[in-house]
């Protein structure tokens, strides 16, 4: 049996400026991504272990270099955190991995 993970992110409205009822505009997000990943049911444990191994390596590096103690759930990734600098800055794991500006 195949297991599928399907996810969408972004906005299908391609306008760069979206008008509001009060006459002002809201910045649009014209990026829309649809992703699907499939794995054989007996392989998903290995896939997850590989991802977690890499995340734990990065967590260990932050602990050694920055004395930042984070847990595995802190390394969860959401695409909007990568696309929006303000959102990224609010997450200790990714904010500390990002190159200095």
Biopython code that builds the backbone (N, CA, C, O; Angstrom):
import numpy as np
from Bio.PDB.StructureBuilder import StructureBuilder

atoms = [
    (1, "UNK", "N", (0.846, -1.175, 0.000)),
    (1, "UNK", "CA", (0.000, 0.000, 0.000)),
    (1, "UNK", "C", (0.894, 1.241, 0.000)),
    (1, "UNK", "O", (1.949, 1.256, 0.635)),
    (2, "UNK", "N", (0.468, 2.265, -0.707)),
    (2, "UNK", "CA", (1.153, 3.550, -0.729)),
    (2, "UNK", "C", (0.466, 4.520, 0.223)),
    (2, "UNK", "O", (-0.762, 4.581, 0.282)),
    (3, "UNK", "N", (1.261, 5.271, 0.960)),
    (3, "UNK", "CA", (0.756, 6.351, 1.800)),
    (3, "UNK", "C", (1.071, 7.664, 1.094)),
    (3, "UNK", "O", (2.156, 7.829, 0.535)),
    (4, "UNK", "N", (0.140, 8.579, 1.119)),
    (4, "UNK", "CA", (0.327, 9.877, 0.479)),
    (4, "UNK", "C", (0.184, 10.988, 1.498)),
    (4, "UNK", "O", (-0.666, 10.936, 2.387)),
    (5, "UNK", "N", (1.027, 11.986, 1.353)),
    (5, "UNK", "CA", (0.886, 13.237, 2.079)),
    (5, "UNK", "C", (0.675, 14.301, 1.014)),
    (5, "UNK", "O", (1.510, 14.469, 0.126)),
    (6, "UNK", "N", (-0.427, 15.012, 1.101)),
    (6, "UNK", "CA", (-0.745, 16.055, 0.132)),
    (6, "UNK", "C", (-1.007, 17.334, 0.912)),
    (6, "UNK", "O", (-1.750, 17.336, 1.894)),
    (7, "UNK", "N", (-0.393, 18.411, 0.468)),
    (7, "UNK", "CA", (-0.547, 19.671, 1.182)),
    (7, "UNK", "C", (-0.554, 20.822, 0.191)),
    (7, "UNK", "O", (0.063, 20.750, -0.872)),
    (8, "UNK", "N", (-1.254, 21.872, 0.550)),
    (8, "UNK", "CA", (-1.261, 23.081, -0.256)),
    (8, "UNK", "C", (-0.872, 24.247, 0.639)),
    (8, "UNK", "O", (-1.095, 24.234, 1.850)),
    (9, "UNK", "N", (-0.292, 25.238, 0.016)),
    (9, "UNK", "CA", (0.101, 26.423, 0.756)),
    (9, "UNK", "C", (0.013, 27.620, -0.173)),
    (9, "UNK", "O", (0.233, 27.511, -1.379)),
    (10, "UNK", "N", (-0.305, 28.741, 0.399)),
    (10, "UNK", "CA", (-0.338, 29.962, -0.395)),
    (10, "UNK", "C", (-1.745, 30.399, -0.724)),
    (10, "UNK", "O", (-2.711, 30.059, -0.041)),
    (11, "UNK", "N", (-1.824, 31.160, -1.791)),
    (11, "UNK", "CA", (-3.069, 31.813, -2.151)),
    (11, "UNK", "C", (-3.255, 31.707, -3.657)),
    (11, "UNK", "O", (-2.337, 32.007, -4.420)),
    (12, "UNK", "N", (-4.410, 31.292, -4.078)),
    (12, "UNK", "CA", (-4.675, 31.181, -5.514)),
    (12, "UNK", "C", (-5.063, 32.513, -6.142)),
    (12, "UNK", "O", (-5.236, 32.597, -7.358)),
    (13, "UNK", "N", (-5.202, 33.554, -5.327)),
    (13, "UNK", "CA", (-5.489, 34.904, -5.821)),
    (13, "UNK", "C", (-4.158, 35.526, -6.246)),
    (13, "UNK", "O", (-3.304, 35.782, -5.397)),
    (14, "UNK", "N", (-3.970, 35.770, -7.531)),
    (14, "UNK", "CA", (-2.677, 36.221, -8.055)),
    (14, "UNK", "C", (-2.455, 37.730, -7.961)),
    (14, "UNK", "O", (-1.410, 38.224, -8.386)),
    (15, "UNK", "N", (-3.408, 38.460, -7.420)),
    (15, "UNK", "CA", (-3.232, 39.918, -7.325)),
    (15, "UNK", "C", (-2.129, 40.263, -6.315)),
    (15, "UNK", "O", (-2.021, 39.636, -5.262)),
    (16, "UNK", "N", (-1.325, 41.257, -6.650)),
    (16, "UNK", "CA", (-0.286, 41.712, -5.726)),
    (16, "UNK", "C", (-0.848, 42.638, -4.660)),
    (16, "UNK", "O", (-0.294, 42.738, -3.565)),
    (17, "UNK", "N", (-1.943, 43.315, -4.972)),
    (17, "UNK", "CA", (-2.641, 44.183, -4.017)),
    (17, "UNK", "C", (-4.107, 43.782, -4.009)),
    (17, "UNK", "O", (-4.750, 43.722, -5.057)),
    (18, "UNK", "N", (-4.625, 43.511, -2.833)),
    (18, "UNK", "CA", (-6.017, 43.084, -2.694)),
    (18, "UNK", "C", (-6.782, 44.215, -2.007)),
    (18, "UNK", "O", (-6.445, 44.595, -0.886)),
    (19, "UNK", "N", (-7.816, 44.759, -2.671)),
    (19, "UNK", "CA", (-8.560, 45.879, -2.085)),
    (19, "UNK", "C", (-9.410, 45.426, -0.889)),
    (19, "UNK", "O", (-9.977, 44.334, -0.875)),
    (20, "UNK", "N", (-9.472, 46.300, 0.096)),
    (20, "UNK", "CA", (-10.322, 46.072, 1.271)),
    (20, "UNK", "C", (-11.565, 46.941, 1.164)),
    (20, "UNK", "O", (-11.622, 47.861, 0.348)),
    (21, "UNK", "N", (-12.557, 46.646, 1.990)),
    (21, "UNK", "CA", (-13.812, 47.391, 1.968)),
    (21, "UNK", "C", (-13.600, 48.861, 2.327)),
    (21, "UNK", "O", (-14.347, 49.716, 1.851)),
    (22, "UNK", "N", (-12.594, 49.181, 3.160)),
    (22, "UNK", "CA", (-12.367, 50.558, 3.580)),
    (22, "UNK", "C", (-11.546, 51.369, 2.572)),
    (22, "UNK", "O", (-11.214, 52.524, 2.838)),
    (23, "UNK", "N", (-11.215, 50.779, 1.417)),
    (23, "UNK", "CA", (-10.462, 51.479, 0.385)),
    (23, "UNK", "C", (-8.957, 51.244, 0.431)),
    (23, "UNK", "O", (-8.249, 51.547, -0.529)),
    (24, "UNK", "N", (-8.472, 50.707, 1.540)),
    (24, "UNK", "CA", (-7.047, 50.402, 1.625)),
    (24, "UNK", "C", (-6.771, 49.087, 0.878)),
    (24, "UNK", "O", (-7.694, 48.419, 0.412)),
    (25, "UNK", "N", (-5.509, 48.739, 0.776)),
    (25, "UNK", "CA", (-5.160, 47.482, 0.113)),
    (25, "UNK", "C", (-4.326, 46.612, 1.036)),
    (25, "UNK", "O", (-3.633, 47.092, 1.933)),
    (26, "UNK", "N", (-4.417, 45.353, 0.788)),
    (26, "UNK", "CA", (-3.661, 44.341, 1.527)),
    (26, "UNK", "C", (-2.659, 43.731, 0.558)),
    (26, "UNK", "O", (-3.015, 43.399, -0.573)),
    (27, "UNK", "N", (-1.402, 43.580, 0.992)),
    (27, "UNK", "CA", (-0.409, 42.936, 0.132)),
    (27, "UNK", "C", (-0.834, 41.503, -0.158)),
    (27, "UNK", "O", (-1.166, 40.746, 0.754)),
    (28, "UNK", "N", (-0.820, 41.148, -1.410)),
    (28, "UNK", "CA", (-1.175, 39.790, -1.804)),
    (28, "UNK", "C", (0.003, 38.845, -1.690)),
    (28, "UNK", "O", (1.149, 39.278, -1.567)),
    (29, "UNK", "N", (-0.275, 37.589, -1.730)),
    (29, "UNK", "CA", (0.747, 36.541, -1.717)),
    (29, "UNK", "C", (0.446, 35.648, -2.913)),
    (29, "UNK", "O", (-0.278, 34.661, -2.778)),
    (30, "UNK", "N", (0.992, 35.978, -4.084)),
    (30, "UNK", "CA", (0.603, 35.268, -5.303)),
    (30, "UNK", "C", (1.243, 33.887, -5.452)),
    (30, "UNK", "O", (1.168, 33.284, -6.523)),
    (31, "UNK", "N", (1.856, 33.393, -4.413)),
    (31, "UNK", "CA", (2.493, 32.088, -4.486)),
    (31, "UNK", "C", (1.507, 31.008, -4.033)),
    (31, "UNK", "O", (0.897, 31.129, -2.971)),
    (32, "UNK", "N", (1.357, 29.978, -4.822)),
    (32, "UNK", "CA", (0.507, 28.843, -4.475)),
    (32, "UNK", "C", (1.270, 27.569, -4.818)),
    (32, "UNK", "O", (1.737, 27.399, -5.944)),
    (33, "UNK", "N", (1.390, 26.682, -3.846)),
    (33, "UNK", "CA", (2.152, 25.447, -4.032)),
    (33, "UNK", "C", (1.284, 24.263, -3.618)),
    (33, "UNK", "O", (0.658, 24.276, -2.558)),
    (34, "UNK", "N", (1.258, 23.273, -4.444)),
    (34, "UNK", "CA", (0.585, 22.013, -4.131)),
    (34, "UNK", "C", (1.643, 20.918, -4.220)),
    (34, "UNK", "O", (2.321, 20.778, -5.237)),
    (35, "UNK", "N", (1.776, 20.151, -3.151)),
    (35, "UNK", "CA", (2.810, 19.131, -3.078)),
    (35, "UNK", "C", (2.201, 17.796, -2.693)),
    (35, "UNK", "O", (1.260, 17.736, -1.902)),
    (36, "UNK", "N", (2.739, 16.738, -3.251)),
    (36, "UNK", "CA", (2.322, 15.382, -2.872)),
    (36, "UNK", "C", (3.571, 14.520, -2.757)),
    (36, "UNK", "O", (4.467, 14.578, -3.599)),
    (37, "UNK", "N", (3.612, 13.727, -1.709)),
    (37, "UNK", "CA", (4.713, 12.790, -1.493)),
    (37, "UNK", "C", (4.084, 11.439, -1.225)),
    (37, "UNK", "O", (3.129, 11.332, -0.456)),
    (38, "UNK", "N", (4.617, 10.411, -1.856)),
    (38, "UNK", "CA", (4.104, 9.069, -1.583)),
    (38, "UNK", "C", (5.254, 8.171, -1.151)),
    (38, "UNK", "O", (6.384, 8.304, -1.620)),
    (39, "UNK", "N", (4.937, 7.260, -0.251)),
    (39, "UNK", "CA", (5.900, 6.284, 0.252)),
    (39, "UNK", "C", (5.192, 4.949, 0.411)),
    (39, "UNK", "O", (3.999, 4.899, 0.709)),
    (40, "UNK", "N", (5.931, 3.877, 0.213)),
    (40, "UNK", "CA", (5.373, 2.582, 0.563)),
    (40, "UNK", "C", (5.199, 2.535, 2.076)),
    (40, "UNK", "O", (6.025, 3.075, 2.812)),
    (41, "UNK", "N", (4.149, 1.906, 2.537)),
    (41, "UNK", "CA", (3.809, 1.940, 3.961)),
    (41, "UNK", "C", (4.941, 1.469, 4.863)),
    (41, "UNK", "O", (5.071, 1.968, 5.981)),
    (42, "UNK", "N", (5.752, 0.538, 4.421)),
    (42, "UNK", "CA", (6.827, 0.026, 5.268)),
    (42, "UNK", "C", (8.068, 0.924, 5.246)),
    (42, "UNK", "O", (9.041, 0.627, 5.938)),
    (43, "UNK", "N", (8.059, 2.014, 4.471)),
    (43, "UNK", "CA", (9.230, 2.887, 4.359)),
    (43, "UNK", "C", (9.083, 4.214, 5.102)),
    (43, "UNK", "O", (10.064, 4.945, 5.234)),
    (44, "UNK", "N", (7.892, 4.542, 5.588)),
    (44, "UNK", "CA", (7.710, 5.862, 6.169)),
    (44, "UNK", "C", (8.483, 6.025, 7.466)),
    (44, "UNK", "O", (8.929, 7.131, 7.774)),
    (45, "UNK", "N", (8.656, 4.955, 8.238)),
    (45, "UNK", "CA", (9.428, 5.068, 9.485)),
    (45, "UNK", "C", (10.865, 5.484, 9.187)),
    (45, "UNK", "O", (11.410, 6.354, 9.867)),
    (46, "UNK", "N", (11.480, 4.875, 8.183)),
    (46, "UNK", "CA", (12.840, 5.226, 7.807)),
    (46, "UNK", "C", (12.942, 6.656, 7.302)),
    (46, "UNK", "O", (13.912, 7.357, 7.593)),
    (47, "UNK", "N", (11.950, 7.082, 6.553)),
    (47, "UNK", "CA", (11.920, 8.458, 6.036)),
    (47, "UNK", "C", (11.855, 9.453, 7.191)),
    (47, "UNK", "O", (12.592, 10.438, 7.216)),
    (48, "UNK", "N", (10.970, 9.187, 8.141)),
    (48, "UNK", "CA", (10.836, 10.075, 9.304)),
    (48, "UNK", "C", (12.118, 10.073, 10.135)),
    (48, "UNK", "O", (12.554, 11.126, 10.600)),
    (49, "UNK", "N", (12.721, 8.907, 10.325)),
    (49, "UNK", "CA", (13.965, 8.835, 11.097)),
    (49, "UNK", "C", (15.073, 9.637, 10.434)),
    (49, "UNK", "O", (15.850, 10.297, 11.123)),
    (50, "UNK", "N", (15.160, 9.591, 9.110)),
    (50, "UNK", "CA", (16.179, 10.362, 8.394)),
    (50, "UNK", "C", (15.963, 11.858, 8.593)),
    (50, "UNK", "O", (16.911, 12.589, 8.879)),
    (51, "UNK", "N", (14.724, 12.315, 8.445)),
    (51, "UNK", "CA", (14.425, 13.741, 8.660)),
    (51, "UNK", "C", (14.753, 14.147, 10.095)),
    (51, "UNK", "O", (15.367, 15.190, 10.323)),
    (52, "UNK", "N", (14.347, 13.328, 11.057)),
    (52, "UNK", "CA", (14.594, 13.651, 12.459)),
    (52, "UNK", "C", (16.084, 13.638, 12.789)),
    (52, "UNK", "O", (16.540, 14.429, 13.615)),
    (53, "UNK", "N", (16.837, 12.759, 12.160)),
    (53, "UNK", "CA", (18.287, 12.724, 12.380)),
    (53, "UNK", "C", (18.918, 14.056, 11.946)),
    (53, "UNK", "O", (19.755, 14.614, 12.655)),
    (54, "UNK", "N", (18.511, 14.548, 10.791)),
    (54, "UNK", "CA", (19.035, 15.834, 10.314)),
    (54, "UNK", "C", (18.593, 16.992, 11.222)),
    (54, "UNK", "O", (19.385, 17.881, 11.536)),
    (55, "UNK", "N", (17.339, 16.969, 11.633)),
    (55, "UNK", "CA", (16.861, 18.022, 12.535)),
    (55, "UNK", "C", (17.615, 17.978, 13.860)),
    (55, "UNK", "O", (18.002, 19.022, 14.384)),
    (56, "UNK", "N", (17.828, 16.782, 14.407)),
    (56, "UNK", "CA", (18.552, 16.660, 15.671)),
    (56, "UNK", "C", (19.992, 17.126, 15.538)),
    (56, "UNK", "O", (20.547, 17.690, 16.481)),
    (57, "UNK", "N", (20.609, 16.899, 14.378)),
    (57, "UNK", "CA", (21.969, 17.386, 14.149)),
    (57, "UNK", "C", (21.988, 18.912, 14.222)),
    (57, "UNK", "O", (22.864, 19.503, 14.854)),
    (58, "UNK", "N", (21.002, 19.546, 13.560)),
    (58, "UNK", "CA", (20.916, 21.012, 13.595)),
    (58, "UNK", "C", (20.612, 21.518, 15.007)),
    (58, "UNK", "O", (21.165, 22.532, 15.433)),
    (59, "UNK", "N", (19.741, 20.824, 15.729)),
    (59, "UNK", "CA", (19.432, 21.214, 17.107)),
    (59, "UNK", "C", (20.684, 21.122, 17.977)),
    (59, "UNK", "O", (20.926, 21.990, 18.816)),
    (60, "UNK", "N", (21.477, 20.071, 17.777)),
    (60, "UNK", "CA", (22.724, 19.924, 18.524)),
    (60, "UNK", "C", (23.714, 21.025, 18.205)),
    (60, "UNK", "O", (24.413, 21.514, 19.092)),
    (61, "UNK", "N", (23.777, 21.413, 16.954)),
    (61, "UNK", "CA", (24.670, 22.489, 16.531)),
    (61, "UNK", "C", (24.270, 23.805, 17.201)),
    (61, "UNK", "O", (25.129, 24.551, 17.670)),
    (62, "UNK", "N", (22.968, 24.087, 17.245)),
    (62, "UNK", "CA", (22.499, 25.298, 17.922)),
    (62, "UNK", "C", (22.802, 25.248, 19.416)),
    (62, "UNK", "O", (23.151, 26.265, 20.016)),
    (63, "UNK", "N", (22.671, 24.076, 20.012)),
    (63, "UNK", "CA", (22.973, 23.934, 21.436)),
    (63, "UNK", "C", (24.450, 24.199, 21.701)),
    (63, "UNK", "O", (24.794, 24.893, 22.658)),
    (64, "UNK", "N", (25.324, 23.651, 20.859)),
    (64, "UNK", "CA", (26.770, 23.830, 21.047)),
    (64, "UNK", "C", (27.214, 25.263, 20.755)),
    (64, "UNK", "O", (27.964, 25.855, 21.531)),
    (65, "UNK", "N", (26.754, 25.809, 19.651)),
    (65, "UNK", "CA", (27.256, 27.107, 19.202)),
    (65, "UNK", "C", (26.551, 28.304, 19.824)),
    (65, "UNK", "O", (27.155, 29.363, 19.992)),
    (66, "UNK", "N", (25.277, 28.142, 20.166)),
    (66, "UNK", "CA", (24.507, 29.288, 20.661)),
    (66, "UNK", "C", (23.869, 29.040, 22.021)),
    (66, "UNK", "O", (23.118, 29.879, 22.518)),
    (67, "UNK", "N", (24.166, 27.888, 22.626)),
    (67, "UNK", "CA", (23.562, 27.509, 23.917)),
    (67, "UNK", "C", (22.043, 27.602, 23.863)),
    (67, "UNK", "O", (21.401, 27.988, 24.840)),
    (68, "UNK", "N", (21.484, 27.252, 22.736)),
    (68, "UNK", "CA", (20.038, 27.296, 22.529)),
    (68, "UNK", "C", (19.498, 25.882, 22.638)),
    (68, "UNK", "O", (19.822, 25.024, 21.817)),
    (69, "UNK", "N", (18.678, 25.637, 23.644)),
    (69, "UNK", "CA", (18.124, 24.305, 23.886)),
    (69, "UNK", "C", (16.698, 24.224, 23.333)),
    (69, "UNK", "O", (15.766, 24.808, 23.886)),
    (70, "UNK", "N", (16.557, 23.498, 22.247)),
    (70, "UNK", "CA", (15.251, 23.322, 21.608)),
    (70, "UNK", "C", (14.951, 21.842, 21.489)),
    (70, "UNK", "O", (15.855, 21.010, 21.566)),
    (71, "UNK", "N", (13.695, 21.517, 21.304)),
    (71, "UNK", "CA", (13.247, 20.141, 21.149)),
    (71, "UNK", "C", (12.880, 19.884, 19.683)),
    (71, "UNK", "O", (12.748, 20.823, 18.898)),
    (72, "UNK", "N", (12.721, 18.633, 19.328)),
    (72, "UNK", "CA", (12.401, 18.251, 17.956)),
    (72, "UNK", "C", (11.155, 18.950, 17.408)),
    (72, "UNK", "O", (11.173, 19.373, 16.252)),
    (73, "UNK", "N", (10.080, 19.090, 18.179)),
    (73, "UNK", "CA", (8.906, 19.808, 17.633)),
    (73, "UNK", "C", (9.204, 21.268, 17.256)),
    (73, "UNK", "O", (8.503, 21.847, 16.426)),
    (74, "UNK", "N", (10.239, 21.859, 17.863)),
    (74, "UNK", "CA", (10.606, 23.231, 17.517)),
    (74, "UNK", "C", (11.170, 23.335, 16.104)),
    (74, "UNK", "O", (11.263, 24.431, 15.551)),
    (75, "UNK", "N", (11.546, 22.199, 15.519)),
    (75, "UNK", "CA", (12.136, 22.182, 14.173)),
    (75, "UNK", "C", (11.100, 21.880, 13.095)),
    (75, "UNK", "O", (11.460, 21.612, 11.949)),
    (76, "UNK", "N", (9.830, 21.921, 13.448)),
    (76, "UNK", "CA", (8.783, 21.713, 12.438)),
    (76, "UNK", "C", (8.828, 22.853, 11.439)),
    (76, "UNK", "O", (9.019, 24.011, 11.812)),
    (77, "UNK", "N", (8.653, 22.525, 10.185)),
    (77, "UNK", "CA", (8.761, 23.511, 9.115)),
    (77, "UNK", "C", (7.399, 23.789, 8.491)),
    (77, "UNK", "O", (6.648, 22.867, 8.173)),
    (78, "UNK", "N", (7.098, 25.048, 8.323)),
    (78, "UNK", "CA", (5.903, 25.471, 7.587)),
    (78, "UNK", "C", (6.359, 26.464, 6.528)),
    (78, "UNK", "O", (7.181, 27.340, 6.799)),
    (79, "UNK", "N", (5.827, 26.324, 5.337)),
    (79, "UNK", "CA", (6.327, 27.131, 4.217)),
    (79, "UNK", "C", (6.148, 28.626, 4.436)),
    (79, "UNK", "O", (6.997, 29.405, 4.003)),
    (80, "UNK", "N", (5.079, 29.052, 5.089)),
    (80, "UNK", "CA", (4.888, 30.492, 5.262)),
    (80, "UNK", "C", (5.980, 31.090, 6.151)),
    (80, "UNK", "O", (6.278, 32.279, 6.037)),
    (81, "UNK", "N", (6.582, 30.287, 7.035)),
    (81, "UNK", "CA", (7.674, 30.800, 7.860)),
    (81, "UNK", "C", (8.893, 31.094, 6.986)),
    (81, "UNK", "O", (9.656, 32.013, 7.282)),
    (82, "UNK", "N", (9.083, 30.334, 5.929)),
    (82, "UNK", "CA", (10.216, 30.560, 5.034)),
    (82, "UNK", "C", (9.955, 31.703, 4.062)),
    (82, "UNK", "O", (10.883, 32.405, 3.659)),
    (83, "UNK", "N", (8.695, 31.888, 3.685)),
    (83, "UNK", "CA", (8.350, 32.920, 2.710)),
    (83, "UNK", "C", (8.173, 34.293, 3.333)),
    (83, "UNK", "O", (8.295, 35.306, 2.644)),
    (84, "UNK", "N", (7.889, 34.340, 4.620)),
    (84, "UNK", "CA", (7.596, 35.621, 5.267)),
    (84, "UNK", "C", (8.636, 35.887, 6.355)),
    (84, "UNK", "O", (8.605, 35.251, 7.409)),
    (85, "UNK", "N", (9.550, 36.817, 6.110)),
    (85, "UNK", "CA", (10.625, 37.081, 7.073)),
    (85, "UNK", "C", (10.140, 37.371, 8.494)),
    (85, "UNK", "O", (10.782, 36.953, 9.458)),
    (86, "UNK", "N", (9.020, 38.077, 8.638)),
    (86, "UNK", "CA", (8.512, 38.369, 9.987)),
    (86, "UNK", "C", (8.099, 37.086, 10.701)),
    (86, "UNK", "O", (8.342, 36.933, 11.898)),
    (87, "UNK", "N", (7.477, 36.166, 9.970)),
    (87, "UNK", "CA", (7.059, 34.899, 10.570)),
    (87, "UNK", "C", (8.283, 34.057, 10.933)),
    (87, "UNK", "O", (8.303, 33.410, 11.980)),
    (88, "UNK", "N", (9.287, 34.064, 10.083)),
    (88, "UNK", "CA", (10.511, 33.305, 10.335)),
    (88, "UNK", "C", (11.220, 33.813, 11.584)),
    (88, "UNK", "O", (11.734, 33.020, 12.373)),
    (89, "UNK", "N", (11.250, 35.121, 11.765)),
    (89, "UNK", "CA", (11.940, 35.714, 12.909)),
    (89, "UNK", "C", (11.309, 35.296, 14.236)),
    (89, "UNK", "O", (11.974, 35.332, 15.271)),
    (90, "UNK", "N", (10.046, 34.904, 14.219)),
    (90, "UNK", "CA", (9.361, 34.514, 15.445)),
    (90, "UNK", "C", (9.620, 33.084, 15.889)),
    (90, "UNK", "O", (9.089, 32.668, 16.919)),
    (91, "UNK", "N", (10.407, 32.324, 15.161)),
    (91, "UNK", "CA", (10.675, 30.926, 15.492)),
    (91, "UNK", "C", (12.158, 30.739, 15.773)),
    (91, "UNK", "O", (13.001, 30.916, 14.894)),
    (92, "UNK", "N", (12.458, 30.377, 17.018)),
    (92, "UNK", "CA", (13.847, 30.309, 17.476)),
    (92, "UNK", "C", (14.707, 29.394, 16.608)),
    (92, "UNK", "O", (15.852, 29.734, 16.311)),
    (93, "UNK", "N", (14.189, 28.262, 16.204)),
    (93, "UNK", "CA", (14.994, 27.322, 15.414)),
    (93, "UNK", "C", (15.410, 27.936, 14.083)),
    (93, "UNK", "O", (16.601, 27.984, 13.774)),
    (94, "UNK", "N", (14.458, 28.400, 13.300)),
    (94, "UNK", "CA", (14.764, 28.915, 11.971)),
    (94, "UNK", "C", (15.438, 30.283, 12.023)),
    (94, "UNK", "O", (16.307, 30.573, 11.201)),
    (95, "UNK", "N", (15.055, 31.112, 12.962)),
    (95, "UNK", "CA", (15.686, 32.422, 13.079)),
    (95, "UNK", "C", (17.178, 32.277, 13.378)),
    (95, "UNK", "O", (17.979, 33.099, 12.934)),
    (96, "UNK", "N", (17.551, 31.251, 14.116)),
    (96, "UNK", "CA", (18.959, 31.042, 14.454)),
    (96, "UNK", "C", (19.730, 30.293, 13.371)),
    (96, "UNK", "O", (20.960, 30.270, 13.399)),
    (97, "UNK", "N", (19.040, 29.689, 12.433)),
    (97, "UNK", "CA", (19.715, 29.034, 11.309)),
    (97, "UNK", "C", (19.908, 29.994, 10.151)),
    (97, "UNK", "O", (20.797, 29.804, 9.322)),
    (98, "UNK", "N", (19.076, 31.025, 10.093)),
    (98, "UNK", "CA", (19.132, 31.969, 8.982)),
    (98, "UNK", "C", (20.445, 32.740, 9.003)),
    (98, "UNK", "O", (20.968, 33.044, 10.075)),
    (99, "UNK", "N", (20.977, 33.055, 7.838)),
    (99, "UNK", "CA", (22.210, 33.842, 7.802)),
    (99, "UNK", "C", (21.961, 35.245, 8.353)),
    (99, "UNK", "O", (20.867, 35.786, 8.187)),
    (100, "UNK", "N", (22.965, 35.841, 9.008)),
    (100, "UNK", "CA", (22.780, 37.190, 9.541)),
    (100, "UNK", "C", (22.551, 38.200, 8.425)),
    (100, "UNK", "O", (23.106, 38.068, 7.334)),
    (101, "UNK", "N", (21.738, 39.201, 8.703)),
    (101, "UNK", "CA", (21.432, 40.227, 7.692)),
    (101, "UNK", "C", (22.260, 41.454, 7.911)),
    (101, "UNK", "O", (22.140, 42.421, 7.159)),
]
sb = StructureBuilder()
sb.init_structure("model")
sb.init_model(0)
sb.init_chain("A")
sb.init_seg("    ")
for serial, (resi, resn, name, xyz) in enumerate(atoms, 1):
    if name == "N":
        sb.init_residue(resn, " ", resi, " ")
    sb.init_atom(name, np.array(xyz, "f"), 0.0, 1.0, " ", f" {name:<3s}", serial, name[0])
structure = sb.get_structure()
